[in-house]
Amino acid sequence: MIAGAAGSRQGRFAFGDSSALLAKAKTLGIEIPFRNNLDPLFQPLSIAGRILANRLAVQPMEGADAGPEGAPGPLTFRRYRRFGAGGCGLIWFEAAAVTPAGRSNPAQLLLNEATLDGFKRLVEETRTAAGPRASPLLILQLTHSGRFAKPEGKPAPVIARHDPRLDAIHGLSSDHPLIADSELDRLGDRFVATAELARRAGFDGVDIKACHGYLVAELLAARGRPESRYGGGLENRFRFLVETMRAVRSAEPGLLLACRLGLFDALPGAFGVDPADSTRPDPAEPEELIRLLADAGTSLINITAGIPALTAYFGRPFDRPAAGAAAAAEHPLEGVARLLGLAAGVREAFPGLAVVGTGYSWLRQFFPNVAAAVIAAGGSSIAGLGRLSFACPDFAARLGDGGRLAARDICVTCSGCSTLLRGGNPAGCVVRDPAVYRLPD
Ligand SMILES: Cc1cc2nc3c(=O)[nH]c(=O)nc-3n(C[C@H](O)[C@H](O)[C@H](O)COP(=O)(O)O)c2cc1C
């Protein structure tokens, strides 16, 4: 069965109190940890010699608001000033392309010599907004959008393997050429050179993005690349990511190395998927990869799942799908539980690695209680918030001051931000920030 092709079991958040939420979990046969005391969220954490003031993170969220050259634009500055002032111990900056051809849209950030000054200012303004008390760790996500590249606004796919469902998105034939090994060699160099620029811009660390069906993630399942150093067996499939990490480590020993890793791509034959049942994760290969990444010097793994273009609900459980996207084939709470389970599995297998957990926005005002319980139990080191950060960028400061999150201030998982991004528009919260972000009529 293709995940997402089954009948919709789309549920909605409808819980006035936590007991109703926990009762729903029980009827679904899943366990959602919960605690009233939020202290675990405000324990400092040391990662590779850096101290995070708390366990809350802004997840990487593309805003599609860069200038034509790829430098941060006015809305990019606004977003990161708000995140900076928001009190999180970690701000994971959105996907920035390492090459023009790898941009997901003409307004995606692109880091190169020409845009470096803009990135420097972005880092400075974020740090200034944060002030010395929070002093967040700043990580930049580096990417090539692969089959989802649209640098000029129309699809210009670069693919590493064939998959009938993914190829159908852009009508690619089964003989559409795969990116050559020589191009991948050059691209690896680009990642390393861009990591150097990220260090010069003032970031503390870089993430080589390996998730959501983009190029680096696609290589992890590239079994059918005849005579390629980057396909076939496991060592070859993992080569690009692992060797690039190693090369960044040796070129930039001062940078913290991180990886946003899709642990479960939720399609038959894809990475991290049980061969007997594509709706179930299989941790065997992801764990082997994480072992290699840790050996290469990676100290932080950020968990995610699914391919937004086909199975968004695996990675961002929602009440409503984005315009044109599939409804969920499961209750959103099941998606939340799967993401929590994936993070806990990595923590259990690699107790020495710091792990950012994902999938909390759907829990709305109860997310802090669930995140605190998960962290207290060792199921992740940090709780990352994506859509809720768009809706309520100062959620960490509010919680740190002993406040609670009011239902009226936070994300309602309406997928308005995803709809904006899918349409190539600047992305943000259409519900809580409507003066800036509006869905097209
Ligand atoms: C509009 C939008 C843009 C996103 N951009 C990125 C991105 O640049 N890099 C990334 O790894 N994930 C990206 N994501 C996924 C989020 O980081 C996050 O994993 C997802 O929203 C689930 O977390 P949440 O439930 O807290 O929203 C994006 C999600 C949305 C909705």
The ligand as a Gaussian input file, in Angstrom:
#p B3LYP/6-31G(d) Opt

LIG

0 1
 C        6.250000      26.248000       5.320000
 C        7.217000      25.196000       5.764000
 C        8.555000      25.279000       5.413000
 C        9.464000      24.298000       5.837000
 N       10.782000      24.410000       5.504000
 C       11.677000      23.481000       5.937000
 C       13.065000      23.621000       5.683000
 O       13.543000      24.605000       5.104000
 N       13.885000      22.621000       6.104000
 C       13.418000      21.532000       6.798000
 O       14.208000      20.655000       7.164000
 N       12.113000      21.412000       7.093000
 C       11.240000      22.361000       6.700000
 N        9.928000      22.268000       7.068000
 C        9.515000      21.200000       8.022000
 C        9.592000      21.749000       9.470000
 O       10.927000      22.026000       9.820000
 C        9.026000      20.765000      10.490000
 O        9.743000      19.560000      10.420000
 C        7.553000      20.456000      10.280000
 O        6.803000      21.630000      10.092000
 C        6.986000      19.670000      11.481000
 O        7.165000      20.383000      12.681000
 P        5.915000      21.155000      13.345000
 O        4.878000      20.127000      13.615000
 O        6.463000      21.776000      14.601000
 O        5.462000      22.173000      12.359000
 C        9.016000      23.212000       6.637000
 C        7.659000      23.130000       6.973000
 C        6.767000      24.092000       6.555000
 C        5.321000      23.974000       6.975000

